[in-house]
């Protein structure tokens, strides 16, 4: 109220106050019960206008609470405008506001969208709104749309916009983003529907795929097609170097595929091992490990010098960086070729703990003082001994490729605190000695027996990994001296082939974003006999094409299951209201046993259809599908209205606003026409007559009052 008085003093009316709920609009308007903003001449104009507008209503409708209340507000120059108002009431408010006799209008944001009714001042009751899912801040585009109502062309030099600060003052950055922020990014709202698919299947000249390509969602992809075609031609003209080997023509592709599969299994197993608590007891100072190298082809042997600490949550390891080039995979394969074919090793073993000697345990030798735990060398620390290099580095646990069976004695104090070259030389020599003759790495711990690898998938992957290694060791290519070169060539050829296939896919219809959903919907239509195997639309499909105001599958199945046959016209149209009513939360209607049974039948049909769609990967949840497309909140109201009950009385049966009741019944008349057309296609004359009777029963009084914009005052 103080705000309105201030605006009156400064001649900043008429004003539109945007509230983001219907209840807020009504309550705000009612709170100004003692305020009168109109002159006697304006009161007379408003009274005459209202009398003419509402004279087309019959007696009982003229005395509806909403009609009486709004006239009382309008005479004082106050108005309210939202979706809960009766259509004729909204039109009266809009016309009077455009005439300038309404000084203060409380409205939801819909007033800023379709009605050309500017004001001198716009007030925002809040900068947050509920969008149907959550309470959020206004978007820049929404703010501009509403704020743009401020300022009347030819009357005002400037328009005034006021933001009310009820709880706290908005941050400057939030206001700046709201007023001059980036507009909302355009996103395609194109959605596939069964009706669209069926209509397009009936037109030979246009395919559904062509419609998908023309959508905004596919605009960028279609725009880049010429470049992709040019790139594809270039790649097709390129020749790949042939692989020539003295071993003849063995299948290098098969060997390469096996190596890729083996690597996948190894990575999966290694990740599981490193994350398991069982590996912790082995990852101690002195334990030999294989470290992942940057080349992914040549892993490094190392020894753990220090475990993770609060200060540094990494492992400190010493690794060999010499000239050895054999990989971990090649090592395991070379070890396997030395064994008999029937004596293939299923992993590496470690001496059971109970049978180890005292020398098998770890000791820190050579130092008489206790270490402080500090690391006094700069990491990474590089050095060399006996012509080979080594490096001390900090690594993550995920960089450890495998844990070896071997341990050596190290001196943490001399290595990490003193940086003793002699200690490094000694450790380096012990590390070299642990390498088996002719190989680079000591045996690894057995993943199942030593590291307690569990889980069916992990154990199966472990055995599959070793079966692949067995096959690779028996392949002709395994002993080739140019194996590494040939593998590299094969990888290049495969990458080239994959790139070609990727380009072809991106240029095909299969790459369309909504193609998987389209295929799923086609499969659903085939199962329920709306189309045949040749995509020819059948009788049920033709009926579904008539359903535009409601969900096509549920309504069509309702008709073909004869769910309306045992209902009277009033009961049938009442159940049909579930197709067009949109409000989720309403009071529970009181239904007759016959209507309750019809409601259950229809809901079960929706659940069945939702389940079928989910089976074919259509993004639908059966329960949500049924709830979204069937809302039974106005069944009782429509039933009583069709029986001839006055509008004032049916409003007492529900908490749904009068405006929404009218809008639902008007849409329901359109649904009756669609059902009547469907009955004609089906050849069901009884249903045709029932829909005619139902349509006539609801088409009366205030619900179907003519628009003031059409007939004039």
N, C-alpha and C positions, 0 to 999 in steps of 0.2 A: 504493500500500500504506500509506504513512503516513496518508493521508486516511481509509482504512477503519479503521485502528487508532484514530484520533482519534474517529471516529463511534461505535465500539464503547465506548470509555471514557465517552463522554457519553450513551450509551444512545439514539443517534439512528438506530438501525436498526429495521426494514428500510429499505434505501435503494435507489432506482432511479437508476442512472447512465446518462444519455442520451448515446450516442455516435452520430454521424451517418454511419456506414457499417457494413456487416455484418462486414467484416474487423476493424474497430476493436473491435467487440463481442467477437468470438472471441479476438483477441489479448489484450485486457484481461482476459478471464476466465481464459485460459491462464496469464497472468503471475502469478496468485495460486495457483500450484501447491502452495506450502507452507503455505497458510492453511486452517485448519479452524474453522468458525464454528458448528457444530452440536453439541448434546449427544448422548449415547448414545441417549436416547429419541427424539430428532428423527431421528437416523440410522436407527433402526429404522422409524419411520413412513415416511420417504422410501423406504427399501428395499422395504417392503411395497407401497407405492403404485406404485412403478415396476414391480415384478414383476407386479402385477395389470394395469397399463396395457399393458405390452409383451407380455403373455402371448398377446394376440390376434394377434401377428405370428408368422409361421412361422419355423423355426429360423434360416435364413440371414439373414433380415431383423433378427432380434434382435441379431445380431452386427455390424450395420452400424457403421462407425467413428463416425458421428455419434451413434448411440444409446448406444454404449459410453462415448464421451467425455462426453456430457451427464449420464449417470448418475454418473460419477466426480465431476463438478462439483457436482451436486445434493446428493450425500451430505455434502459439505463446506459446504453452505449457500450455494453460488454458482450463479448461473444466467445464461443468455444468451437473448435473445429477438429474432429478426429474421426477415425474409422468406425467408432461405436455409435455415431449419430445416424439417424434415419436419412436416407438420400435427400428427401425433400427439405429436411431441416438443414443439412449441409449446404444445399443450393441457396436457401434463404440467407444464411450467414455469409456466403461468398458474395452474393449480389448486394447485400447491404454494406458489406465492407468496401466493395468497389465504389459504392455511392458516397462513402466517406462519413456515414453516420455512426459506424462502430469505431470507437476510439481505442479500445483495448481488446485485442483478440488473443486468446490462449489457444495455441495450436501445436499439433505434432508436426514432424518434418514433412509429411505428405503435402501440407499446404504450400510448401515452397517448390513442389515438383510440377504440378499440372495446372494450377490456377494462376492466371496473370493478375495478381492483386498486390502491387507494391505498397509499402508503407514508408512513413518518414523515418521510423526507428525500428530496429530489430533488437530484441533482448534474448540472450541465451540463459535459460534457467540453470543449465548445467553444461559441462563440456564432456560428459560421459553419457553413454546410451547403452541399452541392452539390444543386441542385434539378433536375438532369438537363440543364441548359444551362450553368450557371455557379456558382461559389462565391460565396455572398452571406451577409449578416448575417441572423440570425433576425428574423422579423416579430413585432410585439407579440402578435398572435393566436396564433402558434405557441408563443411563450414561455409565455403564460398557460395554454394547453392542457396543456403539459408540467408547468409549475410547479404547476398545480392538483392534481397527484397528491400533493403534499406535505400530510400531515395526514389522519389517519384519523378519521372521524366516530365519536364515542363513546369514542375511545381517546386522542387527542392534543388538547391545548389549542391548540397551534400546530403548523404545519408549517414545516420548515426547507428553504430553497433555497440551494444553494452553487454558485457559478460558479468553475470552475478557471481560473487565469491561468497558462498554460504559457509563453507568450512575453512578453507585456506586459499591464499592467493596463488594462482598457478605460477609455475616457474617461467622465467622469461624465455628460456630455450623451448619450452613446450608451446608457448604462445607463438613464437616465431615460426616453429615448424607447422603449427596449425594454420597460420595466416599466409605464409609464403613458402610452405613446404612443397615437396615434390608431389604432383598429382598421383592418384592411385594408378598403378600399372594395369594396362588393359590386359585382360585375360579372356580367352575364348570360353564362352558359356554354351558352346555347341554340345548337345547331349543326344546320344542315340536313344530312340524310343522304338517300341515295337510297331506303333502306328506308322512312323516314318519309314521303317524298313518295309512294311507291307505295301505302303503306297508306292514306294520306289520299285518294288518288285513287280508291280502292275504296269509300270512304264518301261517299255522295251528300250527307249532311246537313252535312258539315264540309269547308270548303275549306282549302287550305294557307295562304292569305292570313289566314284567321281564326286559325290556329294561330300564325302569325308575330305577329299583333297581340296575342295573349295572352302573349307572351314578356316577360320582365323588361326586355329591351333596348328594347322599344317602349313600356314603361309610361308614361314621362314624355310621350312624343309623343301617346299616346292620351288621357292625362289632360288635355292642353291643347286637345283637339279642340273642345269647346263654345265656348271663347273664340275660336278661329279661325273657327268658323261664324258667330258674332256679328259679328266684324270683317268677314268676307266680305259679309254682308248689308248692313252699313253702307257699305262701299265700292261695292257695286252700286247703292245708292240715291243715291250722289253723282253729280251731272251735271258733265260737263266743258265748258268754254267752247269754242264752235265757232270755227274759224279763218275769218275773212272777209277777202278780199283783192280789190282792184280788178282784179287780173289774171285773175279768174275762179276756176276750180277746178283749178289745176295740182296735181300730186302732191307736196305738201310732205313726205309720209312718205318718198317716194323720195329727195328731196333731202337730207332729214335723215339717212337711212341712208348715203347716199354720203359725207356730211360725217363721220359716225362712222368709216366705213371708212378715209377719208383720214387722219383723226387717228391711227388705229391704225398705219397704214403710216408716218406721219411720226415717231411716237414710236419705232417699231422702228428706223427708219433713223438717227434722231438718236442713239439710244443706241449703235448700232454705230459711228457716226462718232466720237463722243466717247471711245469706248474704244480706238479704233485709234491706233497710233503716228503715222500720217500727219497727224492733226489737230494734233499738238504743234508742228510747224513753223509753223503759222499762228496759234496762240494766243500771240501775243507782244504786248508793249506797243505800243499804237497801232492794233491791229486792231479793227475794228468788229464787234460781235456782237449778236445778239438774245437777250434774257434772258427767261426764263419769269416771268410775273407770278403773283401769288396768285389772281387772278380766273380764270385759265385761258382768258381771253377777250380779254385786252388785253396783249400782250407788249411789252417795252420795248427800245428801241434804246440801246446802250451802247458804250463803248470800254474796252479792257483797259488799265489803268494799270500793273499789276504782276502777274507770274506767281507761282505757288506757291513757297514757301521752306520751309526746315526749321522755322522759327519759326511760320509760318502757312501751312498747306497748302491755301490757297484762292487764287482769283483776285480781285484788287482791280479793280473796274470802276466807271466813271462812267456812270450811266444817266439818260436823260431821263424825267422824270415829269410831262410837260405834260398838255394837255387832249386830245391825240389819242386817239381811241377805236377806230380801225380795227385789226383783228387781223391777225396774220401771214397767216392763211389768206385773209382778205378781200383783202389786198394782192396775193397771188399771183394770185388770181382776177381782180382789177381789172386787173392787168398783162396778163393773158391776153385780156381782152375788147378791149383796144386793138389786138390783132393780127388778122390775117386768119385765118379758120378753118383754112386749109391751112398756115399758118405758125406752128403752135403750138410754143411753146418747151419743150424737154425738160430744163430746168434753167438755172442761171445760170452765166456763164462769167467767167473771169479772164484777163487778158493773160498769155500764157506768160512764164515767168521770163526766158528769153533775149531777149525783145523789150521788156522794161521799161526805162524810162529811169532815170537816177540818182535822180530825184525820187520815183520810186515806192518806194524803200527807206525804212526807218524811221530817223529821226534824232531825238535829244533836243536840241531847240534852245532858245536863250534863256538858258542857264545856263553860267557860266564855270567853275563848280566841280564836282568829282566828288561824286556822292551817296553817302551812307553806307548806303543801303538801308533806313533806319528809316522807320516810318510814325508821324508826329507828330500826325496828326489823329485824332479820335475817330470810330470807325465805328459805325453809319452816319453819314456826314457829309452834311447837307442844305444846299442853297442855291438861289438863283434868279438868272436873268439874262434880260433882254429879256422879262420877264413870264412866263417859263416856268421850272418847277422842275427841279432835277437832284439826284442823290443818289450818293454814293460808298459802295459796300458791298462786303463780302467774300462771294463766292459759291462754291458747289461746281461742279465741272465738269459735273455732270448738269443744272444749271440753265441751261446755254447751249443755246438752241433751235437756232440756226444761226450759221455763221461767214460774215460778209459779205466781198465782194471788196475793199471799201475799207479804206484805212489813213489815219491822220492823224498829224501830228507832235505829240508831247506832251512835256512837261517834267516828268519824274518828281520831280525835286528840289523844284521850286516847288509842285507839286501835292500831294505826299504828305509832304514834310518841312517846307516853309515854309507850306503852306496859303494860297498867294497867291490873292487874289480875282481879280486881273488874269489870272493863268494859267488859273483856272477859267473865267473869262468868255471868254478866247480859245479854250480847248478846246471850250467849249459852242458857240461860234459855228461852229467848224470842223465839229463834229458835226452841226449843223443844216444846213450847206451840203451835207453828204454825202447828205442825204435827197433822192431824186429828186422832181421836181415832181409834186405831187398824191398822193404816197405817203408812207409812214412809214419804210420800211426800204430800204436799198441792196440790190442784187442779192446773192444768196448764192452761195457757192462751189459749183461743180458736184460733186456727191457722187462721181460715177464718175471724171470726168477729173481733177479737182483733188485730191480727198481719197482717191483710190484705193480706192473702195468695191468690195470683192470678195466673192465667194460668190454662188452661184446664187440662193439665197433672198433675199439683200439686194438684188441687182440687179433681180430680178423684182418685189420689193416697191417699189423705187424707180420703176420704170416703171408699175406699177399705180397708185401714188400720183398720178403726173402724168396718167394716163388718167382717173382720177376727177376731178381738177381740171378737165380738159377738158370732161367731161360736165356738171359742175356749172356751168361758165361758160355752157353752152348751154341750161341749164334755165330755164324761164320765171320761176322764183322768184328767180333770181340778181340781177335788177335791181330787185326790190321794195324800196321805201323802208322797209317794216316787216319786213324779213327777220329782223332780230335778235329782234323781238317774237314773230314767228310760229315761229321756231326754238325759242324758250323755251317757248311753248305746246305745241309738238309734243313737246318733251322731257318736259314734265309729263304729257301724255297717255300717252306711252310708258311712263313710270315707273308711272303708275296701272295701265296694262294689265299690265305685268310683275308688279306686286304682286298683282294679281288672279290671274294665272296661277300665281304662286308659292304663293299660299294654296290654290288648287285642287289643286295638285300635292301640297302637304304633307298635305292631307286625303284624298288618294287612296291606293290600295294601292301605287301605283308608288313612293311615298315611303318605304316600309318599307326598313330598312337592308339586309336580306338579299334584297330582291327581285331585284337584278341576278344574284346567285348562283343564286337559285331559277330564273330564266329560263334561265340557262346550263345548269343541271342538267336542266331539262325538255327542252332541245334535245338534250343528250347522250342521254337516254333514248329520244327519238324516233329518233335516228340508229341506235342499236343495237337498235331494235325491242322495247323493253320496254313502250312505249306507242305508240298510233297518233296520227294528227293530231288526233283528237277527245279526246285524253287518256284513252282507255280502256286499261286495263292488259291487256297481252297475256300469252302463256304464259311468256315469259322474265321478265316482271315479276312474275308470280305465284311463280315459283321464287325470285326475288331476295327476296321478302317472307319466305321461310323462313330466310334467312341472318341470324342475329342475333349469332353468336359470332365472325364473321369479316367481312372486307370483301365486301360484297354483289356488286359488279360483277365482281371478279376470280374469285370462287368460282363465280358463275353462268356466266361465260364458260368457265371450266374445265370445267364439266359439259356445256355445249352444244357444246364443241369435242371432247368425248369424250377428254379428256386422261388419264382414269383407266382407260380401257377395257383398255389393254395392260399394266396393272400388276396384280400380285398384291395381295390384301388388305393384307398387311404393308407392301408398297411404297406402296400408295395412302395408308394412314393415316400413313406416314412423311412423304410429301410434304405431306399436309394439315396436319402440325404447323407448317408455315411460316405458316399463317393465324393461329395462336393463340400462338405463342412470342413473347415480348415483349423479351427482352434483346438489345441491339444488338451489343455486342462479345463474341464468343466464339471459342473455338478452331475452326479450319476442320474440318468433318466429313469423314470418308473415305467417299465414296459409290461405289456400284457404277455401271457405265456406264449401266444402265437408269435408275437414280435421277438421275444427272447429267443425262441427256437430259430427264427429266421436269421437273427443276428449271429447265433452260433454257427449256423451253416455257412454263412458268408465269410465269417472269420476263418473257419477251417479251410475253406477254398483258398483264401489268401495265403495261409501258412503252407499249404500244399504247393502252390505256385512258387512261393519264395524258396522253399526247399529244393524244388526242381531247378530253379535258376542258379542257386548256389552250387549244385552238383556240376553244372556246366561252366563254372568259373565266372559267371556274371556277378559283378560286385554288389551282392544283395545279401542282407541278413534277414532270414525268414520272419522273425518276430518284428524287427524294425520295419520291414516291408509291409507287413499287415497293419501295424500301428500308423504308419505314415499315410497309407492309402484308404484306410477305413477309420473314420472317427464318428462314433455313434452318439455324440453329445446332444444332438437336436432331433433324435428319432421321435421322442414323445411330443416335442413342440410341433413338428411337422405333421404328425398324426392328428393332433387336436386341430391344427389349422385346416387340414384337409377335410375334417369333419364339420367345419363351419364355426369353430370357436373364435370369438373376437380377439383381435391382436393384443389388446390390453391384458386379457386373461392368459394368453399363451406366454407372455413375457414374465408372468409370475411363476412359470414352471421351471425356469432356468436362470443361471447367473450370467448367461451370454448377453451381450449388449444388443439393443434393438437394431442397430445398423447392421450387425453381422447376421442377425436372423433374416433380415430382408435380403441381404446379398446372397445368402445361402439358398433361400427359396427361389429367387430369380434365376440363379444358376441351375437349380433343380428343374425348373421348367425346360431349360435347354437340354438337360439330361433326359427328360421325358420324351422330347422330340427325337433324340438320338436312339433311344430304346424303341420308339415307334417305328423309325426307319429300319432298325435292325430286325424288328418283328416282320416287317414287310419283306425283307430279303429272305428271312427264314420261312416265310409262308405261314406264320403263326397269327391268325386273325384274332384269336382271343386276347393275346398279349397286346396286339395293336389297339383294340378297343379299350383295354384296361389302361393303357398309357394315355389315351385321349381323355378318358374320364378323370384320371389322376391329374393331368395337366389343367383341366378346367376347374378341378376342385381347389387348387392352390392359387389360381390366377384371379385374385380379387383384392379389393380394398387398398389399403395403404401400401401393401407390398408391391403392387403394380401401378402405383400412381404415376402419371406422366411427368416427365422431367420439365422443370420450369424453363430450362434453356431451349427446349423444343417447342413448347406451347406458348411460352411467354406469359406475362402477368396480365 
